[in-house]
């Protein structure tokens, strides 16, 4: 089953990128390039989900949250 997760990709001060998954606490990865960071977070998400399944825990979904991304002009 294909799942989609919102990720936050942030450039690091010393180069490279850090990626987090707000819906999956502690799911974080890094990479030297955007592409590498995104590939690494895909793997981290897969491992996170495998761990949840092994523990019999439900897998969170973006659709189940009421969180919305809203832009606020300042």
N, C-alpha and C positions, 0 to 999 in steps of 0.2 A: 504494500500500500504506500503510495506516495504522499508524504506529508510536507507541509511548508511551514517554516518558522521564520519569524522576523529576527534579523540579526543587526547588531550595531557594529559597524566597522570604523575604527578610529586610528588615525595615524599616530605612531609613537614618536616622541621627541628625538630619539636616537636613530630613527629609521624603522621601516617595517610597519606592520599593522597589528592591532589587537582586535579580536572579534568576540562579542558576547551574545548570548541568547537570553533575552529578558524572561522568557517563559520557562527556561530551564536553569534554575539557580546553580551557579558554580560552573556552568558550561561555558568555557572560555578557551580561546586558542590564539595563536599568533602566526605570522608569516612575514617573509621579507618583502613580498609583493602582495597586491590585492588578491590576485589569483591564487597564490599560495595560501594566504590567510583564509580565503573562502573554501578552498579544498580541505584545509586542516579543520575548519569548523564543521564541515559536512561529516568528516570522520568522527569528530568529537560528539556531534549530535547522534550519530548512529550508535556509538558506544554508550552514550547516556541512555538512549532508548532501550538498548539491549539490557542494561543494568536494571532499568525499571521493570522490564518484562521478567527478568530473572527473579526479581523480588516480588512479583505479582502486583506491582503498583500500576495505576492507570497512567496512560501517556497523555500529557496535557496537549490541548490543541488550541490554535489561535482562534478558531470559531467559537470555542467555549468561553472565551474571555470577553468581557465587556469593554476592555481597554481599547482606546482609540488614539491614533496619532493625530494630534491637532496642531496646526501651525498658528502661533500667536504673534502678530506683528508688534514690534516694540520700537 
